[in-house]
Amino acid sequence: MSRTAPRALAAALDELTSTLAPASTLARVQEVWDRAAGPQIAAAARPTAEREGVLTLTCTAAVWAQELDLMAGELIPRLNAAIGAESVRELRCRTG
């Protein structure tokens, strides 16, 4: 009887935790962030928190926080389209 080689424990745990982890809005946004925001924005800001539809972005500089505040009307629909739900309704940008 032929047996396949055992899977690496890390691969099995990654698969298990991905099915057990809750699909929070923050987790879904973090998964699509680079693609939805674009490379320049993704390099300058990261989604770090979400509460009741308010997504907090931590930016590398105050100028980026101000720019993303101004771009919220464009960025929010792109994020919601990427996650497949109308979960993000507001951006809160801060430096960190």
N, CA, C and O atoms as CSV, one atom per row, in Angstrom:
chain,resi,resn,atom,element,x,y,z
A,1,MET,N,N,0.839,-1.184,0.000
A,1,MET,CA,C,0.000,0.000,0.000
A,1,MET,C,C,0.884,1.247,0.000
A,1,MET,O,O,1.832,1.338,0.780
A,2,SER,N,N,0.581,2.186,-0.855
A,2,SER,CA,C,1.375,3.406,-1.004
A,2,SER,C,C,0.822,4.501,-0.101
A,2,SER,O,O,-0.391,4.689,-0.008
A,3,ARG,N,N,1.718,5.216,0.559
A,3,ARG,CA,C,1.303,6.329,1.422
A,3,ARG,C,C,1.942,7.600,0.913
A,3,ARG,O,O,3.083,7.593,0.452
A,4,THR,N,N,1.208,8.683,0.995
A,4,THR,CA,C,1.774,9.977,0.627
A,4,THR,C,C,2.588,10.508,1.795
A,4,THR,O,O,2.375,10.124,2.945
A,5,ALA,N,N,3.502,11.376,1.491
A,5,ALA,CA,C,4.333,11.967,2.532
A,5,ALA,C,C,3.471,12.834,3.446
A,5,ALA,O,O,2.503,13.441,2.987
A,6,PRO,N,N,3.806,12.899,4.714
A,6,PRO,CA,C,3.020,13.752,5.621
A,6,PRO,C,C,3.194,15.225,5.265
A,6,PRO,O,O,4.248,15.653,4.795
A,7,ARG,N,N,2.133,15.982,5.503
A,7,ARG,CA,C,2.188,17.429,5.260
A,7,ARG,C,C,2.960,18.094,6.382
A,7,ARG,O,O,2.997,17.608,7.512
A,8,ALA,N,N,3.565,19.200,6.050
A,8,ALA,CA,C,4.247,19.981,7.080
A,8,ALA,C,C,3.218,20.505,8.071
A,8,ALA,O,O,2.119,20.896,7.680
A,9,LEU,N,N,3.564,20.514,9.327
A,9,LEU,CA,C,2.651,20.976,10.368
A,9,LEU,C,C,2.231,22.425,10.133
A,9,LEU,O,O,1.063,22.762,10.327
A,10,ALA,N,N,3.158,23.287,9.720
A,10,ALA,CA,C,2.833,24.700,9.488
A,10,ALA,C,C,1.766,24.839,8.412
A,10,ALA,O,O,0.863,25.663,8.554
A,11,ALA,N,N,1.844,24.064,7.350
A,11,ALA,CA,C,0.851,24.144,6.279
A,11,ALA,C,C,-0.517,23.705,6.783
A,11,ALA,O,O,-1.532,24.327,6.470
A,12,ALA,N,N,-0.538,22.636,7.561
A,12,ALA,CA,C,-1.810,22.154,8.110
A,12,ALA,C,C,-2.417,23.177,9.064
A,12,ALA,O,O,-3.626,23.407,9.042
A,13,LEU,N,N,-1.580,23.794,9.904
A,13,LEU,CA,C,-2.084,24.802,10.843
A,13,LEU,C,C,-2.573,26.052,10.125
A,13,LEU,O,O,-3.592,26.624,10.512
A,14,ASP,N,N,-1.857,26.490,9.076
A,14,ASP,CA,C,-2.306,27.649,8.299
A,14,ASP,C,C,-3.681,27.395,7.704
A,14,ASP,O,O,-4.554,28.262,7.744
A,15,GLU,N,N,-3.868,26.214,7.158
A,15,GLU,CA,C,-5.159,25.857,6.559
A,15,GLU,C,C,-6.254,25.840,7.612
A,15,GLU,O,O,-7.352,26.347,7.378
A,16,LEU,N,N,-5.963,25.263,8.762
A,16,LEU,CA,C,-6.941,25.187,9.837
A,16,LEU,C,C,-7.294,26.567,10.378
A,16,LEU,O,O,-8.474,26.874,10.543
A,17,THR,N,N,-6.300,27.407,10.657
A,17,THR,CA,C,-6.584,28.715,11.238
A,17,THR,C,C,-7.316,29.621,10.257
A,17,THR,O,O,-8.109,30.465,10.676
A,18,SER,N,N,-7.066,29.464,8.955
A,18,SER,CA,C,-7.787,30.301,7.990
A,18,SER,C,C,-9.264,29.960,7.960
A,18,SER,O,O,-10.087,30.829,7.672
A,19,THR,N,N,-9.620,28.719,8.250
A,19,THR,CA,C,-11.035,28.353,8.266
A,19,THR,C,C,-11.686,28.712,9.594
A,19,THR,O,O,-12.902,28.894,9.654
A,20,LEU,N,N,-10.897,28.818,10.658
A,20,LEU,CA,C,-11.445,29.145,11.976
A,20,LEU,C,C,-11.503,30.636,12.257
A,20,LEU,O,O,-12.327,31.089,13.051
A,21,ALA,N,N,-10.640,31.396,11.614
A,21,ALA,CA,C,-10.552,32.831,11.889
A,21,ALA,C,C,-11.834,33.540,11.454
A,21,ALA,O,O,-12.354,33.275,10.370
A,22,PRO,N,N,-12.340,34.432,12.291
A,22,PRO,CA,C,-13.537,35.183,11.892
A,22,PRO,C,C,-13.210,36.114,10.738
A,22,PRO,O,O,-12.116,36.674,10.667
A,23,ALA,N,N,-14.147,36.269,9.855
A,23,ALA,CA,C,-13.956,37.139,8.688
A,23,ALA,C,C,-14.341,38.564,9.074
A,23,ALA,O,O,-15.360,39.082,8.616
A,24,SER,N,N,-13.530,39.193,9.911
A,24,SER,CA,C,-13.820,40.556,10.330
A,24,SER,C,C,-13.598,41.511,9.171
A,24,SER,O,O,-12.873,41.198,8.227
A,25,THR,N,N,-14.213,42.654,9.247
A,25,THR,CA,C,-14.021,43.663,8.209
A,25,THR,C,C,-12.554,44.058,8.118
A,25,THR,O,O,-12.023,44.193,7.016
A,26,LEU,N,N,-11.894,44.245,9.248
A,26,LEU,CA,C,-10.482,44.621,9.230
A,26,LEU,C,C,-9.647,43.547,8.536
A,26,LEU,O,O,-8.795,43.872,7.709
A,27,ALA,N,N,-9.874,42.297,8.852
A,27,ALA,CA,C,-9.103,41.212,8.231
A,27,ALA,C,C,-9.328,41.177,6.723
A,27,ALA,O,O,-8.383,40.984,5.958
A,28,ARG,N,N,-10.570,41.361,6.297
A,28,ARG,CA,C,-10.859,41.350,4.860
A,28,ARG,C,C,-10.210,42.536,4.168
A,28,ARG,O,O,-9.665,42.384,3.075
A,29,VAL,N,N,-10.256,43.723,4.782
A,29,VAL,CA,C,-9.617,44.904,4.192
A,29,VAL,C,C,-8.111,44.696,4.116
A,29,VAL,O,O,-7.494,45.021,3.101
A,30,GLN,N,N,-7.513,44.160,5.171
A,30,GLN,CA,C,-6.070,43.931,5.160
A,30,GLN,C,C,-5.667,42.959,4.052
A,30,GLN,O,O,-4.594,43.105,3.466
A,31,GLU,N,N,-6.500,41.985,3.762
A,31,GLU,CA,C,-6.206,41.023,2.692
A,31,GLU,C,C,-6.160,41.687,1.318
A,31,GLU,O,O,-5.343,41.309,0.477
A,32,VAL,N,N,-7.027,42.670,1.081
A,32,VAL,CA,C,-7.131,43.282,-0.254
A,32,VAL,C,C,-6.456,44.652,-0.333
A,32,VAL,O,O,-6.465,45.276,-1.394
A,33,TRP,N,N,-5.881,45.126,0.754
A,33,TRP,CA,C,-5.389,46.487,0.847
A,33,TRP,C,C,-4.426,46.863,-0.277
A,33,TRP,O,O,-4.628,47.877,-0.945
A,34,ASP,N,N,-3.393,46.070,-0.492
A,34,ASP,CA,C,-2.383,46.415,-1.503
A,34,ASP,C,C,-3.013,46.581,-2.887
A,34,ASP,O,O,-2.687,47.515,-3.620
A,35,ARG,N,N,-3.909,45.672,-3.231
A,35,ARG,CA,C,-4.552,45.708,-4.543
A,35,ARG,C,C,-5.553,46.854,-4.650
A,35,ARG,O,O,-5.578,47.560,-5.658
A,36,ALA,N,N,-6.369,47.044,-3.633
A,36,ALA,CA,C,-7.430,48.056,-3.681
A,36,ALA,C,C,-6.882,49.477,-3.559
A,36,ALA,O,O,-7.370,50.391,-4.222
A,37,ALA,N,N,-5.879,49.661,-2.720
A,37,ALA,CA,C,-5.349,51.003,-2.486
A,37,ALA,C,C,-4.341,51.409,-3.544
A,37,ALA,O,O,-4.214,52.592,-3.859
A,38,GLY,N,N,-3.626,50.446,-4.093
A,38,GLY,CA,C,-2.561,50.753,-5.036
A,38,GLY,C,C,-1.231,50.802,-4.316
A,38,GLY,O,O,-1.183,50.987,-3.100
A,39,PRO,N,N,-0.142,50.635,-5.067
A,39,PRO,CA,C,1.170,50.498,-4.437
A,39,PRO,C,C,1.644,51.722,-3.659
A,39,PRO,O,O,2.241,51.572,-2.593
A,40,GLN,N,N,1.391,52.928,-4.166
A,40,GLN,CA,C,1.867,54.129,-3.461
A,40,GLN,C,C,1.147,54.313,-2.134
A,40,GLN,O,O,1.782,54.577,-1.113
A,41,ILE,N,N,-0.169,54.176,-2.141
A,41,ILE,CA,C,-0.938,54.339,-0.905
A,41,ILE,C,C,-0.615,53.208,0.063
A,41,ILE,O,O,-0.438,53.444,1.258
A,42,ALA,N,N,-0.537,51.985,-0.447
A,42,ALA,CA,C,-0.248,50.832,0.415
A,42,ALA,C,C,1.109,50.964,1.092
A,42,ALA,O,O,1.291,50.492,2.213
A,43,ALA,N,N,2.061,51.603,0.419
A,43,ALA,CA,C,3.381,51.808,1.023
A,43,ALA,C,C,3.362,52.881,2.101
A,43,ALA,O,O,4.231,52.900,2.973
A,44,ALA,N,N,2.378,53.774,2.050
A,44,ALA,CA,C,2.332,54.905,2.973
A,44,ALA,C,C,1.305,54.764,4.094
A,44,ALA,O,O,1.335,55.527,5.060
A,45,ALA,N,N,0.397,53.794,3.975
A,45,ALA,CA,C,-0.656,53.662,4.980
A,45,ALA,C,C,-1.078,52.205,5.109
A,45,ALA,O,O,-1.035,51.442,4.144
A,46,ARG,N,N,-1.490,51.831,6.329
A,46,ARG,CA,C,-1.955,50.482,6.608
A,46,ARG,C,C,-3.251,50.535,7.392
A,46,ARG,O,O,-3.385,51.357,8.299
A,47,PRO,N,N,-4.215,49.673,7.064
A,47,PRO,CA,C,-5.419,49.575,7.889
A,47,PRO,C,C,-5.059,48.897,9.213
A,47,PRO,O,O,-4.527,47.787,9.231
A,48,THR,N,N,-5.356,49.581,10.313
A,48,THR,CA,C,-4.945,49.062,11.619
A,48,THR,C,C,-6.101,48.803,12.576
A,48,THR,O,O,-5.921,48.123,13.586
A,49,ALA,N,N,-7.277,49.329,12.279
A,49,ALA,CA,C,-8.421,49.095,13.159
A,49,ALA,C,C,-9.710,49.351,12.386
A,49,ALA,O,O,-9.721,50.061,11.381
A,50,GLU,N,N,-10.792,48.756,12.877
A,50,GLU,CA,C,-12.118,49.003,12.299
A,50,GLU,C,C,-13.135,48.845,13.413
A,50,GLU,O,O,-13.077,47.910,14.211
A,51,ARG,N,N,-14.055,49.771,13.444
A,51,ARG,CA,C,-15.139,49.695,14.429
A,51,ARG,C,C,-16.379,50.320,13.832
A,51,ARG,O,O,-16.386,51.494,13.462
A,52,GLU,N,N,-17.423,49.523,13.743
A,52,GLU,CA,C,-18.726,49.976,13.261
A,52,GLU,C,C,-18.620,50.711,11.925
A,52,GLU,O,O,-19.261,51.744,11.729
A,53,GLY,N,N,-17.815,50.180,11.013
A,53,GLY,CA,C,-17.700,50.753,9.679
A,53,GLY,C,C,-16.691,51.872,9.534
A,53,GLY,O,O,-16.496,52.390,8.434
A,54,VAL,N,N,-16.045,52.254,10.629
A,54,VAL,CA,C,-15.009,53.291,10.574
A,54,VAL,C,C,-13.656,52.590,10.528
A,54,VAL,O,O,-13.249,51.936,11.488
A,55,LEU,N,N,-12.968,52.735,9.405
A,55,LEU,CA,C,-11.676,52.100,9.199
A,55,LEU,C,C,-10.568,53.085,9.547
A,55,LEU,O,O,-10.516,54.188,9.003
A,56,THR,N,N,-9.684,52.686,10.453
A,56,THR,CA,C,-8.550,53.524,10.829
A,56,THR,C,C,-7.339,53.123,10.003
A,56,THR,O,O,-6.961,51.953,9.943
A,57,LEU,N,N,-6.739,54.126,9.366
A,57,LEU,CA,C,-5.515,53.934,8.606
A,57,LEU,C,C,-4.382,54.618,9.352
A,57,LEU,O,O,-4.500,55.776,9.751
A,58,THR,N,N,-3.294,53.905,9.538
A,58,THR,CA,C,-2.105,54.492,10.143
A,58,THR,C,C,-1.146,54.837,9.020
A,58,THR,O,O,-0.704,53.966,8.270
A,59,CYS,N,N,-0.832,56.116,8.914
A,59,CYS,CA,C,-0.035,56.637,7.803
A,59,CYS,C,C,1.387,56.949,8.263
A,59,CYS,O,O,1.639,57.213,9.439
A,60,THR,N,N,2.305,56.911,7.303
A,60,THR,CA,C,3.714,57.171,7.606
A,60,THR,C,C,3.985,58.653,7.849
A,60,THR,O,O,4.977,58.998,8.491
A,61,ALA,N,N,3.122,59.530,7.348
A,61,ALA,CA,C,3.334,60.974,7.497
A,61,ALA,C,C,1.985,61.688,7.533
A,61,ALA,O,O,0.988,61.199,7.002
A,62,ALA,N,N,1.981,62.847,8.167
A,62,ALA,CA,C,0.746,63.633,8.273
A,62,ALA,C,C,0.200,64.026,6.908
A,62,ALA,O,O,-1.015,64.099,6.722
A,63,VAL,N,N,1.086,64.277,5.956
A,63,VAL,CA,C,0.625,64.655,4.622
A,63,VAL,C,C,-0.168,63.514,3.986
A,63,VAL,O,O,-1.137,63.764,3.269
A,64,TRP,N,N,0.232,62.262,4.239
A,64,TRP,CA,C,-0.526,61.122,3.726
A,64,TRP,C,C,-1.881,61.011,4.421
A,64,TRP,O,O,-2.884,60.705,3.776
A,65,ALA,N,N,-1.918,61.252,5.710
A,65,ALA,CA,C,-3.191,61.207,6.435
A,65,ALA,C,C,-4.156,62.235,5.859
A,65,ALA,O,O,-5.334,61.935,5.663
A,66,GLN,N,N,-3.673,63.437,5.587
A,66,GLN,CA,C,-4.515,64.477,5.013
A,66,GLN,C,C,-4.960,64.100,3.597
A,66,GLN,O,O,-6.125,64.282,3.243
A,67,GLU,N,N,-4.048,63.584,2.801
A,67,GLU,CA,C,-4.373,63.192,1.426
A,67,GLU,C,C,-5.421,62.076,1.398
A,67,GLU,O,O,-6.346,62.116,0.586
A,68,LEU,N,N,-5.282,61.100,2.266
A,68,LEU,CA,C,-6.242,59.999,2.286
A,68,LEU,C,C,-7.594,60.435,2.822
A,68,LEU,O,O,-8.624,59.899,2.411
A,69,ASP,N,N,-7.607,61.407,3.740
A,69,ASP,CA,C,-8.891,61.996,4.157
A,69,ASP,C,C,-9.611,62.576,2.949
A,69,ASP,O,O,-10.818,62.395,2.790
A,70,LEU,N,N,-8.860,63.277,2.096
A,70,LEU,CA,C,-9.451,63.873,0.896
A,70,LEU,C,C,-9.867,62.830,-0.132
A,70,LEU,O,O,-10.798,63.065,-0.902
A,71,MET,N,N,-9.196,61.685,-0.158
A,71,MET,CA,C,-9.476,60.629,-1.118
A,71,MET,C,C,-10.523,59.620,-0.627
A,71,MET,O,O,-10.821,58.654,-1.330
A,72,ALA,N,N,-11.073,59.829,0.548
A,72,ALA,CA,C,-11.994,58.855,1.135
A,72,ALA,C,C,-13.164,58.526,0.212
A,72,ALA,O,O,-13.565,57.366,0.120
A,73,GLY,N,N,-13.712,59.519,-0.468
A,73,GLY,CA,C,-14.839,59.291,-1.358
A,73,GLY,C,C,-14.520,58.353,-2.510
A,73,GLY,O,O,-15.418,57.709,-3.052
A,74,GLU,N,N,-13.266,58.269,-2.883
A,74,GLU,CA,C,-12.819,57.351,-3.936
A,74,GLU,C,C,-12.353,56.014,-3.357
A,74,GLU,O,O,-12.620,54.958,-3.930
A,75,LEU,N,N,-11.660,56.067,-2.225
A,75,LEU,CA,C,-11.059,54.872,-1.648
A,75,LEU,C,C,-12.093,53.939,-1.008
A,75,LEU,O,O,-11.975,52.721,-1.137
A,76,ILE,N,N,-13.077,54.472,-0.340
A,76,ILE,CA,C,-14.086,53.643,0.333
A,76,ILE,C,C,-14.824,52.741,-0.659
A,76,ILE,O,O,-14.937,51.543,-0.400
A,77,PRO,N,N,-15.334,53.263,-1.786
A,77,PRO,CA,C,-15.994,52.354,-2.737
A,77,PRO,C,C,-15.065,51.281,-3.298
A,77,PRO,O,O,-15.497,50.151,-3.525
A,78,ARG,N,N,-13.790,51.622,-3.525
A,78,ARG,CA,C,-12.833,50.624,-4.018
A,78,ARG,C,C,-12.622,49.515,-2.989
A,78,ARG,O,O,-12.560,48.338,-3.344
A,79,LEU,N,N,-12.512,49.891,-1.717
A,79,LEU,CA,C,-12.336,48.890,-0.663
A,79,LEU,C,C,-13.570,48.007,-0.539
A,79,LEU,O,O,-13.455,46.784,-0.457
A,80,ASN,N,N,-14.746,48.617,-0.524
A,80,ASN,CA,C,-15.971,47.840,-0.403
A,80,ASN,C,C,-16.150,46.891,-1.582
A,80,ASN,O,O,-16.598,45.760,-1.399
A,81,ALA,N,N,-15.806,47.337,-2.789
A,81,ALA,CA,C,-15.891,46.466,-3.963
A,81,ALA,C,C,-14.919,45.296,-3.828
A,81,ALA,O,O,-15.249,44.165,-4.187
A,82,ALA,N,N,-13.727,45.569,-3.313
A,82,ALA,CA,C,-12.709,44.522,-3.188
A,82,ALA,C,C,-13.091,43.474,-2.145
A,82,ALA,O,O,-12.763,42.299,-2.306
A,83,ILE,N,N,-13.782,43.887,-1.074
A,83,ILE,CA,C,-14.175,42.909,-0.047
A,83,ILE,C,C,-15.561,42.333,-0.311
A,83,ILE,O,O,-15.980,41.386,0.354
A,84,GLY,N,N,-16.265,42.899,-1.272
A,84,GLY,CA,C,-17.565,42.355,-1.641
A,84,GLY,C,C,-18.678,42.669,-0.666
A,84,GLY,O,O,-19.643,41.912,-0.564
A,85,ALA,N,N,-18.561,43.764,0.048
A,85,ALA,CA,C,-19.589,44.170,1.012
A,85,ALA,C,C,-19.473,45.668,1.253
A,85,ALA,O,O,-18.403,46.251,1.082
A,86,GLU,N,N,-20.560,46.274,1.645
A,86,GLU,CA,C,-20.568,47.710,1.966
A,86,GLU,C,C,-20.270,47.885,3.453
A,86,GLU,O,O,-21.088,48.434,4.191
A,87,SER,N,N,-19.123,47.431,3.886
A,87,SER,CA,C,-18.762,47.420,5.311
A,87,SER,C,C,-18.052,48.675,5.773
A,87,SER,O,O,-18.216,49.082,6.923
A,88,VAL,N,N,-17.263,49.302,4.903
A,88,VAL,CA,C,-16.519,50.502,5.280
A,88,VAL,C,C,-17.351,51.714,4.892
A,88,VAL,O,O,-17.737,51.861,3.732
A,89,ARG,N,N,-17.628,52.581,5.858
A,89,ARG,CA,C,-18.430,53.770,5.563
A,89,ARG,C,C,-17.664,55.072,5.815
A,89,ARG,O,O,-18.077,56.147,5.379
A,90,GLU,N,N,-16.530,54.948,6.533
A,90,GLU,CA,C,-15.755,56.151,6.862
A,90,GLU,C,C,-14.302,55.777,7.074
A,90,GLU,O,O,-14.003,54.674,7.533
A,91,LEU,N,N,-13.397,56.684,6.744
A,91,LEU,CA,C,-11.970,56.494,7.014
A,91,LEU,C,C,-11.549,57.468,8.109
A,91,LEU,O,O,-11.985,58.619,8.139
A,92,ARG,N,N,-10.709,56.993,8.991
A,92,ARG,CA,C,-10.078,57.843,9.996
A,92,ARG,C,C,-8.583,57.638,9.821
A,92,ARG,O,O,-8.072,56.533,10.002
A,93,CYS,N,N,-7.893,58.704,9.470
A,93,CYS,CA,C,-6.465,58.608,9.161
A,93,CYS,C,C,-5.655,59.255,10.270
A,93,CYS,O,O,-5.972,60.349,10.739
A,94,ARG,N,N,-4.603,58.557,10.681
A,94,ARG,CA,C,-3.711,59.083,11.715
A,94,ARG,C,C,-2.284,58.737,11.346
A,94,ARG,O,O,-2.036,57.871,10.507
A,95,THR,N,N,-1.357,59.416,11.978
A,95,THR,CA,C,0.055,59.095,11.737
A,95,THR,C,C,0.545,58.176,12.865
A,95,THR,O,O,0.017,58.192,13.977
A,96,GLY,N,N,1.545,57.393,12.552
A,96,GLY,CA,C,2.015,56.484,13.581
A,96,GLY,C,C,3.380,55.958,13.311
A,96,GLY,O,O,3.907,55.174,14.102
